[in-house]
Amino acid sequence: MNAALSVPVIDLTAQELVSSTLSRFRAGDTISTRAALDAIRRMSPACQDSDDDLVELVVMTAIGKTMGVVFDHRAR
């Protein structure tokens, strides 16, 4: 008997990835764009959104949750 288990592949949207990443923080916290991008890329290496698009989502989401943002993703 050859039974293959069907495991659904869940592709999270960029917004879902950002929301999941920022869910670990509280209002008033400061978010590093580099750390957020690293976390998003680890969660979904196949994410095809550019860093700039993801940073835009991080900023919009963080501001909506009254979080600060440190723009350090280009400093290497």
Predicted model as a PDB file, atoms N, CA, C, CB and O in Angstrom, pLDDT in the B-factor column:
MODEL        1                                                                  
ATOM      1  N   MET A   1       0.838  -1.171   0.000  1.00 54.00           N  
ATOM      2  CA  MET A   1       0.000   0.000   0.000  1.00 54.00           C  
ATOM      3  C   MET A   1       0.885   1.237   0.000  1.00 54.00           C  
ATOM      4  CB  MET A   1      -0.955  -0.004   1.208  1.00 54.00           C  
ATOM      5  O   MET A   1       1.701   1.437   0.900  1.00 54.00           O  
ATOM      6  N   ASN A   2       0.714   2.036  -0.994  1.00 59.00           N  
ATOM      7  CA  ASN A   2       1.476   3.267  -1.132  1.00 59.00           C  
ATOM      8  C   ASN A   2       0.550   4.448  -0.931  1.00 59.00           C  
ATOM      9  CB  ASN A   2       2.170   3.342  -2.507  1.00 59.00           C  
ATOM     10  O   ASN A   2      -0.097   4.900  -1.875  1.00 59.00           O  
ATOM     11  N   ALA A   3       0.483   4.938   0.258  1.00 58.00           N  
ATOM     12  CA  ALA A   3      -0.406   6.061   0.549  1.00 58.00           C  
ATOM     13  C   ALA A   3       0.440   7.294   0.800  1.00 58.00           C  
ATOM     14  CB  ALA A   3      -1.324   5.759   1.771  1.00 58.00           C  
ATOM     15  O   ALA A   3       1.250   7.332   1.726  1.00 58.00           O  
ATOM     16  N   ALA A   4       0.246   8.274  -0.013  1.00 55.00           N  
ATOM     17  CA  ALA A   4       0.962   9.542   0.159  1.00 55.00           C  
ATOM     18  C   ALA A   4       0.073  10.514   0.919  1.00 55.00           C  
ATOM     19  CB  ALA A   4       1.385  10.142  -1.216  1.00 55.00           C  
ATOM     20  O   ALA A   4      -1.089  10.726   0.570  1.00 55.00           O  
ATOM     21  N   LEU A   5       0.627  11.082   1.934  1.00 56.00           N  
ATOM     22  CA  LEU A   5      -0.112  12.082   2.696  1.00 56.00           C  
ATOM     23  C   LEU A   5      -0.149  13.386   1.920  1.00 56.00           C  
ATOM     24  CB  LEU A   5       0.520  12.295   4.090  1.00 56.00           C  
ATOM     25  O   LEU A   5       0.864  13.827   1.378  1.00 56.00           O  
ATOM     26  N   SER A   6      -1.280  13.976   1.872  1.00 56.00           N  
ATOM     27  CA  SER A   6      -1.427  15.252   1.201  1.00 56.00           C  
ATOM     28  C   SER A   6      -1.282  16.363   2.229  1.00 56.00           C  
ATOM     29  CB  SER A   6      -2.789  15.345   0.466  1.00 56.00           C  
ATOM     30  O   SER A   6      -2.138  16.558   3.092  1.00 56.00           O  
ATOM     31  N   VAL A   7      -0.182  17.079   2.111  1.00 47.00           N  
ATOM     32  CA  VAL A   7       0.076  18.184   3.030  1.00 47.00           C  
ATOM     33  C   VAL A   7      -0.050  19.468   2.230  1.00 47.00           C  
ATOM     34  CB  VAL A   7       1.495  18.064   3.710  1.00 47.00           C  
ATOM     35  O   VAL A   7       0.706  19.685   1.283  1.00 47.00           O  
ATOM     36  N   PRO A   8      -0.990  20.317   2.596  1.00 50.00           N  
ATOM     37  CA  PRO A   8      -1.160  21.555   1.831  1.00 50.00           C  
ATOM     38  C   PRO A   8       0.022  22.498   2.035  1.00 50.00           C  
ATOM     39  CB  PRO A   8      -2.463  22.254   2.231  1.00 50.00           C  
ATOM     40  O   PRO A   8       0.542  22.632   3.143  1.00 50.00           O  
ATOM     41  N   VAL A   9       0.426  23.132   0.973  1.00 49.00           N  
ATOM     42  CA  VAL A   9       1.478  24.141   1.039  1.00 49.00           C  
ATOM     43  C   VAL A   9       0.791  25.480   1.245  1.00 49.00           C  
ATOM     44  CB  VAL A   9       2.377  24.143  -0.260  1.00 49.00           C  
ATOM     45  O   VAL A   9      -0.089  25.879   0.482  1.00 49.00           O  
ATOM     46  N   ILE A  10       1.212  26.149   2.282  1.00 58.00           N  
ATOM     47  CA  ILE A  10       0.593  27.430   2.610  1.00 58.00           C  
ATOM     48  C   ILE A  10       1.557  28.546   2.234  1.00 58.00           C  
ATOM     49  CB  ILE A  10       0.213  27.505   4.121  1.00 58.00           C  
ATOM     50  O   ILE A  10       2.619  28.694   2.839  1.00 58.00           O  
ATOM     51  N   ASP A  11       1.182  29.314   1.247  1.00 69.00           N  
ATOM     52  CA  ASP A  11       1.975  30.473   0.854  1.00 69.00           C  
ATOM     53  C   ASP A  11       1.371  31.699   1.523  1.00 69.00           C  
ATOM     54  CB  ASP A  11       2.021  30.638  -0.705  1.00 69.00           C  
ATOM     55  O   ASP A  11       0.266  32.127   1.189  1.00 69.00           O  
ATOM     56  N   LEU A  12       2.105  32.249   2.460  1.00 79.00           N  
ATOM     57  CA  LEU A  12       1.628  33.439   3.145  1.00 79.00           C  
ATOM     58  C   LEU A  12       1.860  34.659   2.272  1.00 79.00           C  
ATOM     59  CB  LEU A  12       2.323  33.606   4.507  1.00 79.00           C  
ATOM     60  O   LEU A  12       2.867  34.743   1.569  1.00 79.00           O  
ATOM     61  N   THR A  13       0.942  35.593   2.315  1.00 92.00           N  
ATOM     62  CA  THR A  13       1.126  36.842   1.595  1.00 92.00           C  
ATOM     63  C   THR A  13       2.166  37.685   2.336  1.00 92.00           C  
ATOM     64  CB  THR A  13      -0.225  37.611   1.450  1.00 92.00           C  
ATOM     65  O   THR A  13       2.487  37.427   3.496  1.00 92.00           O  
ATOM     66  N   ALA A  14       2.669  38.676   1.652  1.00 94.00           N  
ATOM     67  CA  ALA A  14       3.646  39.569   2.276  1.00 94.00           C  
ATOM     68  C   ALA A  14       3.056  40.231   3.516  1.00 94.00           C  
ATOM     69  CB  ALA A  14       4.114  40.638   1.277  1.00 94.00           C  
ATOM     70  O   ALA A  14       3.734  40.364   4.535  1.00 94.00           O  
ATOM     71  N   GLN A  15       1.798  40.643   3.429  1.00 94.00           N  
ATOM     72  CA  GLN A  15       1.155  41.282   4.583  1.00 94.00           C  
ATOM     73  C   GLN A  15       1.053  40.313   5.759  1.00 94.00           C  
ATOM     74  CB  GLN A  15      -0.245  41.796   4.202  1.00 94.00           C  
ATOM     75  O   GLN A  15       1.256  40.707   6.907  1.00 94.00           O  
ATOM     76  N   GLU A  16       0.742  39.062   5.481  1.00 94.00           N  
ATOM     77  CA  GLU A  16       0.662  38.060   6.552  1.00 94.00           C  
ATOM     78  C   GLU A  16       2.032  37.809   7.169  1.00 94.00           C  
ATOM     79  CB  GLU A  16       0.080  36.743   6.015  1.00 94.00           C  
ATOM     80  O   GLU A  16       2.141  37.631   8.382  1.00 94.00           O  
ATOM     81  N   LEU A  17       3.076  37.793   6.348  1.00 95.00           N  
ATOM     82  CA  LEU A  17       4.433  37.612   6.864  1.00 95.00           C  
ATOM     83  C   LEU A  17       4.826  38.777   7.772  1.00 95.00           C  
ATOM     84  CB  LEU A  17       5.437  37.479   5.703  1.00 95.00           C  
ATOM     85  O   LEU A  17       5.398  38.576   8.844  1.00 95.00           O  
ATOM     86  N   VAL A  18       4.515  39.991   7.331  1.00 96.00           N  
ATOM     87  CA  VAL A  18       4.836  41.179   8.123  1.00 96.00           C  
ATOM     88  C   VAL A  18       4.040  41.167   9.433  1.00 96.00           C  
ATOM     89  CB  VAL A  18       4.537  42.472   7.315  1.00 96.00           C  
ATOM     90  O   VAL A  18       4.597  41.417  10.502  1.00 96.00           O  
ATOM     91  N   SER A  19       2.759  40.883   9.348  1.00 95.00           N  
ATOM     92  CA  SER A  19       1.917  40.845  10.554  1.00 95.00           C  
ATOM     93  C   SER A  19       2.426  39.802  11.535  1.00 95.00           C  
ATOM     94  CB  SER A  19       0.451  40.549  10.186  1.00 95.00           C  
ATOM     95  O   SER A  19       2.459  40.043  12.742  1.00 95.00           O  
ATOM     96  N   SER A  20       2.818  38.656  11.026  1.00 95.00           N  
ATOM     97  CA  SER A  20       3.348  37.595  11.892  1.00 95.00           C  
ATOM     98  C   SER A  20       4.644  38.049  12.563  1.00 95.00           C  
ATOM     99  CB  SER A  20       3.592  36.300  11.078  1.00 95.00           C  
ATOM    100  O   SER A  20       4.847  37.810  13.753  1.00 95.00           O  
ATOM    101  N   THR A  21       5.508  38.696  11.806  1.00 96.00           N  
ATOM    102  CA  THR A  21       6.780  39.181  12.349  1.00 96.00           C  
ATOM    103  C   THR A  21       6.555  40.229  13.433  1.00 96.00           C  
ATOM    104  CB  THR A  21       7.650  39.764  11.231  1.00 96.00           C  
ATOM    105  O   THR A  21       7.185  40.179  14.489  1.00 96.00           O  
ATOM    106  N   LEU A  22       5.659  41.177  13.173  1.00 96.00           N  
ATOM    107  CA  LEU A  22       5.437  42.263  14.134  1.00 96.00           C  
ATOM    108  C   LEU A  22       4.567  41.846  15.313  1.00 96.00           C  
ATOM    109  CB  LEU A  22       4.801  43.439  13.438  1.00 96.00           C  
ATOM    110  O   LEU A  22       4.481  42.573  16.302  1.00 96.00           O  
ATOM    111  N   SER A  23       3.928  40.701  15.223  1.00 96.00           N  
ATOM    112  CA  SER A  23       3.074  40.248  16.324  1.00 96.00           C  
ATOM    113  C   SER A  23       3.884  39.946  17.583  1.00 96.00           C  
ATOM    114  CB  SER A  23       2.290  39.008  15.906  1.00 96.00           C  
ATOM    115  O   SER A  23       3.317  39.813  18.667  1.00 96.00           O  
ATOM    116  N   ARG A  24       5.180  39.841  17.448  1.00 94.00           N  
ATOM    117  CA  ARG A  24       6.054  39.563  18.594  1.00 94.00           C  
ATOM    118  C   ARG A  24       6.381  40.817  19.395  1.00 94.00           C  
ATOM    119  CB  ARG A  24       7.340  38.916  18.120  1.00 94.00           C  
ATOM    120  O   ARG A  24       7.028  40.743  20.440  1.00 94.00           O  
ATOM    121  N   PHE A  25       5.932  41.964  18.902  1.00 95.00           N  
ATOM    122  CA  PHE A  25       6.236  43.247  19.534  1.00 95.00           C  
ATOM    123  C   PHE A  25       4.970  43.899  20.060  1.00 95.00           C  
ATOM    124  CB  PHE A  25       6.940  44.182  18.547  1.00 95.00           C  
ATOM    125  O   PHE A  25       3.857  43.520  19.696  1.00 95.00           O  
ATOM    126  N   ARG A  26       5.164  44.894  20.928  1.00 95.00           N  
ATOM    127  CA  ARG A  26       4.032  45.627  21.515  1.00 95.00           C  
ATOM    128  C   ARG A  26       4.060  47.082  21.081  1.00 95.00           C  
ATOM    129  CB  ARG A  26       4.057  45.533  23.054  1.00 95.00           C  
ATOM    130  O   ARG A  26       5.051  47.573  20.541  1.00 95.00           O  
ATOM    131  N   ALA A  27       2.951  47.756  21.330  1.00 95.00           N  
ATOM    132  CA  ALA A  27       2.887  49.193  21.080  1.00 95.00           C  
ATOM    133  C   ALA A  27       4.014  49.873  21.844  1.00 95.00           C  
ATOM    134  CB  ALA A  27       1.503  49.778  21.494  1.00 95.00           C  
ATOM    135  O   ALA A  27       4.278  49.538  22.998  1.00 95.00           O  
ATOM    136  N   GLY A  28       4.668  50.813  21.211  1.00 95.00           N  
ATOM    137  CA  GLY A  28       5.769  51.526  21.848  1.00 95.00           C  
ATOM    138  C   GLY A  28       7.133  50.921  21.577  1.00 95.00           C  
ATOM    139  O   GLY A  28       8.149  51.582  21.789  1.00 95.00           O  
ATOM    140  N   ASP A  29       7.180  49.669  21.109  1.00 96.00           N  
ATOM    141  CA  ASP A  29       8.453  49.038  20.774  1.00 96.00           C  
ATOM    142  C   ASP A  29       9.016  49.654  19.501  1.00 96.00           C  
ATOM    143  CB  ASP A  29       8.284  47.511  20.609  1.00 96.00           C  
ATOM    144  O   ASP A  29       8.283  50.261  18.720  1.00 96.00           O  
ATOM    145  N   THR A  30      10.302  49.496  19.297  1.00 96.00           N  
ATOM    146  CA  THR A  30      10.959  49.966  18.086  1.00 96.00           C  
ATOM    147  C   THR A  30      11.371  48.753  17.259  1.00 96.00           C  
ATOM    148  CB  THR A  30      12.193  50.864  18.423  1.00 96.00           C  
ATOM    149  O   THR A  30      11.959  47.801  17.772  1.00 96.00           O  
ATOM    150  N   ILE A  31      11.053  48.807  15.979  1.00 96.00           N  
ATOM    151  CA  ILE A  31      11.301  47.704  15.067  1.00 96.00           C  
ATOM    152  C   ILE A  31      12.468  48.054  14.154  1.00 96.00           C  
ATOM    153  CB  ILE A  31      10.039  47.376  14.241  1.00 96.00           C  
ATOM    154  O   ILE A  31      12.498  49.135  13.565  1.00 96.00           O  
ATOM    155  N   SER A  32      13.420  47.148  14.036  1.00 96.00           N  
ATOM    156  CA  SER A  32      14.529  47.290  13.100  1.00 96.00           C  
ATOM    157  C   SER A  32      14.087  46.737  11.748  1.00 96.00           C  
ATOM    158  CB  SER A  32      15.811  46.556  13.620  1.00 96.00           C  
ATOM    159  O   SER A  32      13.604  45.608  11.663  1.00 96.00           O  
ATOM    160  N   THR A  33      14.253  47.536  10.689  1.00 97.00           N  
ATOM    161  CA  THR A  33      13.866  47.038   9.369  1.00 97.00           C  
ATOM    162  C   THR A  33      14.745  45.852   8.959  1.00 97.00           C  
ATOM    163  CB  THR A  33      13.962  48.165   8.318  1.00 97.00           C  
ATOM    164  O   THR A  33      14.265  44.938   8.289  1.00 97.00           O  
ATOM    165  N   ARG A  34      16.015  45.855   9.348  1.00 97.00           N  
ATOM    166  CA  ARG A  34      16.916  44.735   9.009  1.00 97.00           C  
ATOM    167  C   ARG A  34      16.443  43.464   9.702  1.00 97.00           C  
ATOM    168  CB  ARG A  34      18.385  45.057   9.418  1.00 97.00           C  
ATOM    169  O   ARG A  34      16.362  42.411   9.069  1.00 97.00           O  
ATOM    170  N   ALA A  35      16.133  43.547  10.981  1.00 96.00           N  
ATOM    171  CA  ALA A  35      15.674  42.370  11.723  1.00 96.00           C  
ATOM    172  C   ALA A  35      14.346  41.863  11.177  1.00 96.00           C  
ATOM    173  CB  ALA A  35      15.538  42.695  13.214  1.00 96.00           C  
ATOM    174  O   ALA A  35      14.129  40.656  11.076  1.00 96.00           O  
ATOM    175  N   ALA A  36      13.454  42.795  10.824  1.00 97.00           N  
ATOM    176  CA  ALA A  36      12.156  42.389  10.271  1.00 97.00           C  
ATOM    177  C   ALA A  36      12.348  41.674   8.939  1.00 97.00           C  
ATOM    178  CB  ALA A  36      11.230  43.615  10.090  1.00 97.00           C  
ATOM    179  O   ALA A  36      11.746  40.626   8.706  1.00 97.00           O  
ATOM    180  N   LEU A  37      13.184  42.232   8.059  1.00 97.00           N  
ATOM    181  CA  LEU A  37      13.443  41.590   6.773  1.00 97.00           C  
ATOM    182  C   LEU A  37      14.067  40.211   6.947  1.00 97.00           C  
ATOM    183  CB  LEU A  37      14.350  42.465   5.922  1.00 97.00           C  
ATOM    184  O   LEU A  37      13.686  39.259   6.266  1.00 97.00           O  
ATOM    185  N   ASP A  38      15.026  40.109   7.861  1.00 96.00           N  
ATOM    186  CA  ASP A  38      15.663  38.807   8.118  1.00 96.00           C  
ATOM    187  C   ASP A  38      14.637  37.776   8.584  1.00 96.00           C  
ATOM    188  CB  ASP A  38      16.779  38.951   9.173  1.00 96.00           C  
ATOM    189  O   ASP A  38      14.649  36.632   8.130  1.00 96.00           O  
ATOM    190  N   ALA A  39      13.756  38.182   9.484  1.00 96.00           N  
ATOM    191  CA  ALA A  39      12.730  37.269   9.999  1.00 96.00           C  
ATOM    192  C   ALA A  39      11.771  36.846   8.888  1.00 96.00           C  
ATOM    193  CB  ALA A  39      11.946  37.933  11.150  1.00 96.00           C  
ATOM    194  O   ALA A  39      11.399  35.676   8.789  1.00 96.00           O  
ATOM    195  N   ILE A  40      11.378  37.798   8.060  1.00 96.00           N  
ATOM    196  CA  ILE A  40      10.456  37.492   6.958  1.00 96.00           C  
ATOM    197  C   ILE A  40      11.113  36.536   5.973  1.00 96.00           C  
ATOM    198  CB  ILE A  40      10.015  38.787   6.232  1.00 96.00           C  
ATOM    199  O   ILE A  40      10.484  35.572   5.538  1.00 96.00           O  
ATOM    200  N   ARG A  41      12.357  36.783   5.620  1.00 96.00           N  
ATOM    201  CA  ARG A  41      13.071  35.914   4.668  1.00 96.00           C  
ATOM    202  C   ARG A  41      13.289  34.509   5.240  1.00 96.00           C  
ATOM    203  CB  ARG A  41      14.428  36.540   4.291  1.00 96.00           C  
ATOM    204  O   ARG A  41      13.286  33.530   4.494  1.00 96.00           O  
ATOM    205  N   ARG A  42      13.476  34.406   6.552  1.00 96.00           N  
ATOM    206  CA  ARG A  42      13.609  33.077   7.174  1.00 96.00           C  
ATOM    207  C   ARG A  42      12.285  32.318   7.143  1.00 96.00           C  
ATOM    208  CB  ARG A  42      14.102  33.210   8.629  1.00 96.00           C  
ATOM    209  O   ARG A  42      12.253  31.113   6.896  1.00 96.00           O  
ATOM    210  N   MET A  43      11.191  33.044   7.398  1.00 94.00           N  
ATOM    211  CA  MET A  43       9.869  32.406   7.387  1.00 94.00           C  
ATOM    212  C   MET A  43       9.472  31.957   5.989  1.00 94.00           C  
ATOM    213  CB  MET A  43       8.816  33.361   7.938  1.00 94.00           C  
ATOM    214  O   MET A  43       8.842  30.914   5.818  1.00 94.00           O  
ATOM    215  N   SER A  44       9.844  32.750   4.993  1.00 94.00           N  
ATOM    216  CA  SER A  44       9.425  32.461   3.628  1.00 94.00           C  
ATOM    217  C   SER A  44      10.545  32.802   2.651  1.00 94.00           C  
ATOM    218  CB  SER A  44       8.146  33.242   3.275  1.00 94.00           C  
ATOM    219  O   SER A  44      10.538  33.869   2.037  1.00 94.00           O  
ATOM    220  N   PRO A  45      11.511  31.887   2.509  1.00 93.00           N  
ATOM    221  CA  PRO A  45      12.627  32.148   1.590  1.00 93.00           C  
ATOM    222  C   PRO A  45      12.171  32.367   0.146  1.00 93.00           C  
ATOM    223  CB  PRO A  45      13.609  30.995   1.637  1.00 93.00           C  
ATOM    224  O   PRO A  45      12.885  32.994  -0.637  1.00 93.00           O  
ATOM    225  N   ALA A  46      11.006  31.865  -0.209  1.00 91.00           N  
ATOM    226  CA  ALA A  46      10.500  32.002  -1.574  1.00 91.00           C  
ATOM    227  C   ALA A  46       9.739  33.311  -1.799  1.00 91.00           C  
ATOM    228  CB  ALA A  46       9.600  30.834  -1.902  1.00 91.00           C  
ATOM    229  O   ALA A  46       9.257  33.561  -2.904  1.00 91.00           O  
ATOM    230  N   CYS A  47       9.629  34.134  -0.780  1.00 93.00           N  
ATOM    231  CA  CYS A  47       8.915  35.408  -0.911  1.00 93.00           C  
ATOM    232  C   CYS A  47       9.595  36.238  -1.992  1.00 93.00           C  
ATOM    233  CB  CYS A  47       8.880  36.185   0.449  1.00 93.00           C  
ATOM    234  O   CYS A  47      10.796  36.497  -1.928  1.00 93.00           O  
ATOM    235  N   GLN A  48       8.817  36.649  -2.979  1.00 93.00           N  
ATOM    236  CA  GLN A  48       9.374  37.365  -4.122  1.00 93.00           C  
ATOM    237  C   GLN A  48       9.249  38.879  -4.017  1.00 93.00           C  
ATOM    238  CB  GLN A  48       8.706  36.904  -5.373  1.00 93.00           C  
ATOM    239  O   GLN A  48       9.656  39.598  -4.930  1.00 93.00           O  
ATOM    240  N   ASP A  49       8.696  39.367  -2.927  1.00 95.00           N  
ATOM    241  CA  ASP A  49       8.576  40.812  -2.741  1.00 95.00           C  
ATOM    242  C   ASP A  49       9.967  41.405  -2.483  1.00 95.00           C  
ATOM    243  CB  ASP A  49       7.602  41.144  -1.562  1.00 95.00           C  
ATOM    244  O   ASP A  49      10.811  40.788  -1.833  1.00 95.00           O  
ATOM    245  N   SER A  50      10.180  42.600  -3.001  1.00 95.00           N  
ATOM    246  CA  SER A  50      11.471  43.265  -2.804  1.00 95.00           C  
ATOM    247  C   SER A  50      11.595  43.742  -1.357  1.00 95.00           C  
ATOM    248  CB  SER A  50      11.632  44.460  -3.785  1.00 95.00           C  
ATOM    249  O   SER A  50      10.603  43.863  -0.637  1.00 95.00           O  
ATOM    250  N   ASP A  51      12.832  44.008  -0.953  1.00 95.00           N  
ATOM    251  CA  ASP A  51      13.058  44.541   0.389  1.00 95.00           C  
ATOM    252  C   ASP A  51      12.308  45.852   0.578  1.00 95.00           C  
ATOM    253  CB  ASP A  51      14.558  44.745   0.643  1.00 95.00           C  
ATOM    254  O   ASP A  51      11.721  46.088   1.634  1.00 95.00           O  
ATOM    255  N   ASP A  52      12.324  46.705  -0.440  1.00 95.00           N  
ATOM    256  CA  ASP A  52      11.638  47.996  -0.330  1.00 95.00           C  
ATOM    257  C   ASP A  52      10.135  47.817  -0.140  1.00 95.00           C  
ATOM    258  CB  ASP A  52      11.906  48.846  -1.572  1.00 95.00           C  
ATOM    259  O   ASP A  52       9.520  48.532   0.652  1.00 95.00           O  
ATOM    260  N   ASP A  53       9.539  46.864  -0.863  1.00 95.00           N  
ATOM    261  CA  ASP A  53       8.099  46.604  -0.693  1.00 95.00           C  
ATOM    262  C   ASP A  53       7.804  46.088   0.710  1.00 95.00           C  
ATOM    263  CB  ASP A  53       7.602  45.588  -1.743  1.00 95.00           C  
ATOM    264  O   ASP A  53       6.826  46.498   1.334  1.00 95.00           O  
ATOM    265  N   LEU A  54       8.646  45.194   1.203  1.00 96.00           N  
ATOM    266  CA  LEU A  54       8.438  44.640   2.548  1.00 96.00           C  
ATOM    267  C   LEU A  54       8.633  45.715   3.620  1.00 96.00           C  
ATOM    268  CB  LEU A  54       9.404  43.461   2.801  1.00 96.00           C  
ATOM    269  O   LEU A  54       7.883  45.770   4.595  1.00 96.00           O  
ATOM    270  N   VAL A  55       9.637  46.563   3.434  1.00 96.00           N  
ATOM    271  CA  VAL A  55       9.871  47.644   4.407  1.00 96.00           C  
ATOM    272  C   VAL A  55       8.668  48.578   4.438  1.00 96.00           C  
ATOM    273  CB  VAL A  55      11.166  48.439   4.057  1.00 96.00           C  
ATOM    274  O   VAL A  55       8.267  49.041   5.506  1.00 96.00           O  
ATOM    275  N   GLU A  56       8.098  48.853   3.286  1.00 96.00           N  
ATOM    276  CA  GLU A  56       6.903  49.702   3.239  1.00 96.00           C  
ATOM    277  C   GLU A  56       5.772  49.085   4.058  1.00 96.00           C  
ATOM    278  CB  GLU A  56       6.449  49.918   1.780  1.00 96.00           C  
ATOM    279  O   GLU A  56       5.090  49.782   4.810  1.00 96.00           O  
ATOM    280  N   LEU A  57       5.576  47.780   3.908  1.00 96.00           N  
ATOM    281  CA  LEU A  57       4.540  47.092   4.691  1.00 96.00           C  
ATOM    282  C   LEU A  57       4.871  47.095   6.178  1.00 96.00           C  
ATOM    283  CB  LEU A  57       4.370  45.650   4.202  1.00 96.00           C  
ATOM    284  O   LEU A  57       3.983  47.262   7.014  1.00 96.00           O  
ATOM    285  N   VAL A  58       6.149  46.912   6.511  1.00 97.00           N  
ATOM    286  CA  VAL A  58       6.574  46.939   7.919  1.00 97.00           C  
ATOM    287  C   VAL A  58       6.259  48.311   8.517  1.00 97.00           C  
ATOM    288  CB  VAL A  58       8.101  46.619   8.051  1.00 97.00           C  
ATOM    289  O   VAL A  58       5.708  48.401   9.614  1.00 97.00           O  
ATOM    290  N   VAL A  59       6.606  49.367   7.803  1.00 96.00           N  
ATOM    291  CA  VAL A  59       6.381  50.731   8.304  1.00 96.00           C  
ATOM    292  C   VAL A  59       4.894  50.992   8.487  1.00 96.00           C  
ATOM    293  CB  VAL A  59       6.987  51.775   7.342  1.00 96.00           C  
ATOM    294  O   VAL A  59       4.475  51.476   9.539  1.00 96.00           O  
ATOM    295  N   MET A  60       4.095  50.677   7.479  1.00 96.00           N  
ATOM    296  CA  MET A  60       2.650  50.930   7.577  1.00 96.00           C  
ATOM    297  C   MET A  60       2.030  50.134   8.725  1.00 96.00           C  
ATOM    298  CB  MET A  60       1.949  50.573   6.249  1.00 96.00           C  
ATOM    299  O   MET A  60       1.179  50.648   9.450  1.00 96.00           O  
ATOM    300  N   THR A  61       2.452  48.892   8.886  1.00 96.00           N  
ATOM    301  CA  THR A  61       1.903  48.051   9.952  1.00 96.00           C  
ATOM    302  C   THR A  61       2.373  48.530  11.319  1.00 96.00           C  
ATOM    303  CB  THR A  61       2.304  46.584   9.742  1.00 96.00           C  
ATOM    304  O   THR A  61       1.582  48.607  12.259  1.00 96.00           O  
ATOM    305  N   ALA A  62       3.662  48.854  11.430  1.00 96.00           N  
ATOM    306  CA  ALA A  62       4.220  49.304  12.711  1.00 96.00           C  
ATOM    307  C   ALA A  62       3.585  50.618  13.161  1.00 96.00           C  
ATOM    308  CB  ALA A  62       5.744  49.470  12.602  1.00 96.00           C  
ATOM    309  O   ALA A  62       3.253  50.781  14.335  1.00 96.00           O  
ATOM    310  N   ILE A  63       3.418  51.540  12.237  1.00 94.00           N  
ATOM    311  CA  ILE A  63       2.812  52.827  12.589  1.00 94.00           C  
ATOM    312  C   ILE A  63       1.376  52.614  13.064  1.00 94.00           C  
ATOM    313  CB  ILE A  63       2.844  53.801  11.381  1.00 94.00           C  
ATOM    314  O   ILE A  63       0.930  53.259  14.013  1.00 94.00           O  
ATOM    315  N   GLY A  64       0.662  51.720  12.411  1.00 93.00           N  
ATOM    316  CA  GLY A  64      -0.708  51.428  12.810  1.00 93.00           C  
ATOM    317  C   GLY A  64      -0.801  50.822  14.202  1.00 93.00           C  
ATOM    318  O   GLY A  64      -1.842  50.896  14.856  1.00 93.00           O  
ATOM    319  N   LYS A  65       0.298  50.223  14.647  1.00 94.00           N  
ATOM    320  CA  LYS A  65       0.333  49.621  15.985  1.00 94.00           C  
ATOM    321  C   LYS A  65       1.126  50.492  16.957  1.00 94.00           C  
ATOM    322  CB  LYS A  65       0.944  48.211  15.923  1.00 94.00           C  
ATOM    323  O   LYS A  65       1.517  50.027  18.027  1.00 94.00           O  
ATOM    324  N   THR A  66       1.362  51.739  16.595  1.00 96.00           N  
ATOM    325  CA  THR A  66       2.122  52.724  17.380  1.00 96.00           C  
ATOM    326  C   THR A  66       3.495  52.213  17.796  1.00 96.00           C  
ATOM    327  CB  THR A  66       1.338  53.116  18.615  1.00 96.00           C  
ATOM    328  O   THR A  66       3.900  52.335  18.952  1.00 96.00           O  
ATOM    329  N   MET A  67       4.195  51.643  16.834  1.00 96.00           N  
ATOM    330  CA  MET A  67       5.566  51.182  17.037  1.00 96.00           C  
ATOM    331  C   MET A  67       6.507  52.120  16.300  1.00 96.00           C  
ATOM    332  CB  MET A  67       5.748  49.714  16.548  1.00 96.00           C  
ATOM    333  O   MET A  67       6.141  52.729  15.295  1.00 96.00           O  
ATOM    334  N   GLY A  68       7.710  52.225  16.809  1.00 96.00           N  
ATOM    335  CA  GLY A  68       8.731  53.003  16.126  1.00 96.00           C  
ATOM    336  C   GLY A  68       9.457  52.125  15.116  1.00 96.00           C  
ATOM    337  O   GLY A  68       9.420  50.899  15.211  1.00 96.00           O  
ATOM    338  N   VAL A  69      10.118  52.757  14.149  1.00 97.00           N  
ATOM    339  CA  VAL A  69      10.849  52.019  13.116  1.00 97.00           C  
ATOM    340  C   VAL A  69      12.252  52.598  12.979  1.00 97.00           C  
ATOM    341  CB  VAL A  69      10.099  52.073  11.752  1.00 97.00           C  
ATOM    342  O   VAL A  69      12.427  53.812  12.868  1.00 97.00           O  
ATOM    343  N   VAL A  70      13.238  51.723  12.988  1.00 96.00           N  
ATOM    344  CA  VAL A  70      14.621  52.105  12.740  1.00 96.00           C  
ATOM    345  C   VAL A  70      14.974  51.596  11.346  1.00 96.00           C  
ATOM    346  CB  VAL A  70      15.599  51.526  13.842  1.00 96.00           C  
ATOM    347  O   VAL A  70      14.929  50.394  11.084  1.00 96.00           O  
ATOM    348  N   PHE A  71      15.325  52.519  10.460  1.00 95.00           N  
ATOM    349  CA  PHE A  71      15.640  52.171   9.077  1.00 95.00           C  
ATOM    350  C   PHE A  71      17.116  51.786   8.962  1.00 95.00           C  
ATOM    351  CB  PHE A  71      15.307  53.349   8.125  1.00 95.00           C  
ATOM    352  O   PHE A  71      17.958  52.608   8.599  1.00 95.00           O  
ATOM    353  N   ASP A  72      17.409  50.540   9.272  1.00 95.00           N  
ATOM    354  CA  ASP A  72      18.800  50.085   9.255  1.00 95.00           C  
ATOM    355  C   ASP A  72      19.030  48.962   8.246  1.00 95.00           C  
ATOM    356  CB  ASP A  72      19.210  49.618  10.642  1.00 95.00           C  
ATOM    357  O   ASP A  72      20.061  48.291   8.295  1.00 95.00           O  
ATOM    358  N   HIS A  73      18.092  48.750   7.342  1.00 91.00           N  
ATOM    359  CA  HIS A  73      18.216  47.630   6.419  1.00 91.00           C  
ATOM    360  C   HIS A  73      19.242  47.862   5.313  1.00 91.00           C  
ATOM    361  CB  HIS A  73      16.885  47.341   5.806  1.00 91.00           C  
ATOM    362  O   HIS A  73      19.664  46.909   4.658  1.00 91.00           O  
ATOM    363  N   ARG A  74      19.641  49.087   5.098  1.00 87.00           N  
ATOM    364  CA  ARG A  74      20.643  49.354   4.054  1.00 87.00           C  
ATOM    365  C   ARG A  74      22.042  49.550   4.616  1.00 87.00           C  
ATOM    366  CB  ARG A  74      20.250  50.580   3.260  1.00 87.00           C  
ATOM    367  O   ARG A  74      23.012  49.630   3.863  1.00 87.00           O  
ATOM    368  N   ALA A  75      22.147  49.626   5.928  1.00 72.00           N  
ATOM    369  CA  ALA A  75      23.446  49.792   6.564  1.00 72.00           C  
ATOM    370  C   ALA A  75      24.079  48.424   6.786  1.00 72.00           C  
ATOM    371  CB  ALA A  75      23.314  50.560   7.902  1.00 72.00           C  
ATOM    372  O   ALA A  75      23.611  47.627   7.599  1.00 72.00           O  
ATOM    373  N   ARG A  76      25.149  48.174   6.046  1.00 59.00           N  
ATOM    374  CA  ARG A  76      25.822  46.860   6.183  1.00 59.00           C  
ATOM    375  C   ARG A  76      27.292  47.039   6.310  1.00 59.00           C  
ATOM    376  CB  ARG A  76      25.521  45.949   4.995  1.00 59.00           C  
ATOM    377  O   ARG A  76      28.025  46.058   6.434  1.00 59.00           O  
TER     378      ARG A  76                                                      
ENDMDL                                                                          
END                                                                             
